């Protein structure tokens, strides 16, 4: 069974925005930390942003001021609002649940 269901990836021009969503329908959500990771071509998977069960957020330096992570406990959803995207943000973005569950990944492509 799929534990995390992602959506919202796609193609956008530099400077554009995308919003990623991750639904956690089958496992406990409230109180658990959720994260977004990405794997860009030629690099290892890296942490983009994380949000604690209480809503405390943390961001990688390369997205600070551009990306915003949020969660809706009532819907069991976590979001990643990505603004001012640049080509270096191109990659596969995956959500991660603290109980060691990964989403399937969603492709983000930033290109003119």
N, C-alpha and C positions, 0 to 999 in steps of 0.2 A: 504494500500500500504506500502511496505517495504521502509523505508527512508534511512537506512544504511545497506549496504551489506558487510559482512566481509568474509575474506578468509585467508588461510595460516596456520591455526593451524595444529597440528599433534603430532606425537611422535618422540622424539629425545633422544639420550644418553646424559648424563651429559657432559658438555663442548661443546655441539653442538650449532647450531644456527637455528633460524626460523625467517621468515619475515611475519608479519601480514599485511594485507591490508584491508582498509575500503573505500568503494565507496559510494558517496553521490549523487545519480543521480537526485533526484527529488526536493531537497530543496536548498536554497542559501548556498553557501560554502565559497566563497572568503570573507575574513574579519571576519569570525566567528572562535572562538576558538574550537579546537577539542581535545579530550582526549582519552586515553586508561585507562580502569579500569580492575581489575581482581578480581575474587573471588576464593580463594583457599579453599580447604576442611577445614571446621571447623572455618573459619574466615569470617568476614564481607567483603563486597566488598571494595576495596581500590584503590586509584588513583595510576597509574603507571607512566604516563607521560602526558604532555599537551603541546599544541603548539598554540600560539596566531594566530590571523589572519595575523599578520605581520611576523610571523616566530619565535618569541621568545619561547624558550623551557624551561620546568621545569620538573624535575624528582624526583620521590621518592628516598629516600636515598638507599633503598635496590636494586635499579637498576642502580644507577649512575655509569658510566664507562662501563656498559655492554649493555644497551639498548639505541637505538637512535630513536627518533620520527621525522618524516618529513612529508611534504605535497607537493602535486602538484596541484596547483589551476586550472591549465588548464584541468586536468583530474578529478578534484573533488575527489581526493584520499588523504588519510592519511595513513602513514605506521608506523610500529613499527618493527625495526630491533632488534632482540634479540640474543645476543652473550653470550658465557660463561654461558649457561643455567645450572641450578642445580635443583635437585628434588624439592626444595622449591618453584620453579617457576611454578610448576604444578597447573593448574586451568583453569577456563573459563575466557577468555579475551574478553572484549566488548569495542567497540568504542562509544563515546558519543559526540553529537553535542550540541553546546551552546544553541540551541533553544529547548533543552530538548528532544532530540531524542536518542534512544539507538539502537545499533545493536543487532543482535540475539545472539551474543556470539560465540566464537570458542574455542574449547578445545585444550589446550597445555599440553602435558604429557612429563615429563622429567624423564627417568628411564633407568637403565642399565639392 
